[in-house]
Amino acid sequence: MGTRPRSRWLVSLGGRAMQRAAALVRRGCCPRPPGPWGRSQSSAAAEASAVLKVRPERSRRERILTLESMNPQVKAVEYAVRGPIVLKAGEIELELQRAPELDLLGIKKPFTEVIRANIGDAHAMGQQPITFLRQVMALCTYPNLLDSPSFPEDAKKRARRILQACGGNSLGSYSASQGVNCIREDVAAYITRRDGGVPADPDNIYLTTGASDGISTILKILVSGGGKSRTGVMIPIPQYPLYSAVISELDAIQVNYYLDEDNCWALNVNELRRALWEAKEHCNPKVLCIINPGNPTGQVQNRKCIEDVIHFAWEEKLFLLADEVYQDNVYSPDCKFQSFKKVLYEMGPEYSSNVELASFHSTSKGYMGECGYRGGYMEVINLHPEIKGQLVKLLSVRLCPPVSGQAAMDIVVNPPVPGEESFEQFSREKESVLGNLAKKAKLTEDMFNQVPGIHCNPLQGAMYAFPRIFIPAKALEAAQAHKMAPDMFYCMKLLEETGICVVPGSGFGQKEGTHHFRMTILPPVEKLKTVLQKVKDFHIKFLEKYA
């Protein structure tokens, strides 16, 4: 009879109070609940409260991890591609979801969607996956489909080969730290074909979690020393912010060399020499990073430039990093991608046997656009045998890259060939993607160059435009008042007034006194035309407002 009312009374207490009071009830130490079984609820609760206050509440201790106590190198890391402008874009998207509520309050945005032109995420922008790649991935992920007549035999053949090389015939197993052996063999065969017969050794191939993982790993093993002997890493300006972020994280020294904007973002060896000799006063430069085709600048290095860079690296004893993830993305008929590995080999044994080179590729760019699989590889040549062991040790700490990403990389380097069932469809889809990108590159360049106060160099390759924008003096003052870089102020206004999200040039680095933004060319043609028109209209109004 007394149990139910007593439990009802306990429900009125919360959390720990209820638990402690329940224990007291079980021991017969707690006042009885109201009604015929005991006193009023208020007096009972007061007595229970008194019991609970016997132990004073402890004051909250200070946090162990604070901005002051955290790793200062991590705090120094900046990554503009997903920086403040992107956070603001997310806030605006949430506001747009509440549009009906805000309309009632008279608050209305002059646009209905945020267009994220800040990042090279092809599928997010509407690009369709390559059928063959997804077929092989489906077969690898769910091997029961190997019996299905819906899949072509050439896709099944590749899936079986990949699965047979995996533990338990499953993508869900770990691989060797360096990657699945047969996939490394396929990568080496691909490099040999690409470079016109220049040999590649599978033992020099390391499969990675996207190209970014490989770049970070190689820099990690290269950075050493302290004070003036601290490793200096030469990077192009403008650069992809991964480089500056990793350099900050490793507490290395960033050594900037500037690309020549007036000469289509060309790389000049005299500028490399200037940067190197100035840096030697405060660090030990021993790494030279090249991005070819360029990100964010879109230039494609010619053969003479690559030879000059290799000679410079050989002469100055620099370790070369060649970021070649956009090697399929060359649009200008006057340009051709040539790998650093190929040119190095063709320069003769004095160079090919001595210059240490790490080259990187990925599933994320090209015609594939498979960013989410995080597939990639690096080829590292002329590495000291003992360092090779240290590199494998470092890679083994993270066990292995995602095996699904390794499989995706395999399909990129081992696509259908003439005579196979899927070859024609694969070729059509690949050429369609690259052809559309070439059209969009030209469209973007032409439309930007029609706008007063905007200048855009030819987009020879990659996936971005990096136009130079004129910002009037009054806008510079307004930016200073808002404690923003001028191009951040410009891009924030562009986002707030049009819904277009681009990345300020200051996030990539630029010559002092110049201002840019980076915008991807990935949206479908009609949407891209809309974006470009909106940017044009905004820029003209911006100039008028701050004239």
CORLINBEL-V34808 format. One line per field, one symbol per residue. ss: DSSP state (@ for helix, = for strand, . for the rest). A space follows every 10 residues. Layout:
ss: ???
//
This chain:
ss: .@@@@@@@@@ @...@@@@@@ @@@@@@.... ....@@@... @@@@@@@@@@ @@........ .......... .@@@@@...@ @@.@@@@@@@ @@@@@@@.@@ @@@@...... ....==.... ..@@@..... @@@@@@@@@@ @.@@@@@... ..@@@@@@@@ @@@@..@@@. .......... @@@@@@@@@@ @@@@...... .@@@=====@ @@@@@@@@@@ @@....@@@. =======... .@@@@@@@@. ..======.= @@@..=..@@ @@@@@@@@@. ...======= =......... ..@@@@@@@@ @@@@@@..== ===......= .........@ @@@@@@..@@ @@....==== ==........ @@@.====== =...@@@@@@ @@@@@@@... ..@@@@@@@@ @@@....... ..@@@@@@@@ @@@@@@@@@@ @@@@@@@@.. ...==..... =..==..==. ..@@@@@@@@ @....@@@@@ @@@@@@@@.= =.==@@@... .....===== ....@@@@@@ @@@@@@@@@@ @@@@@..
//
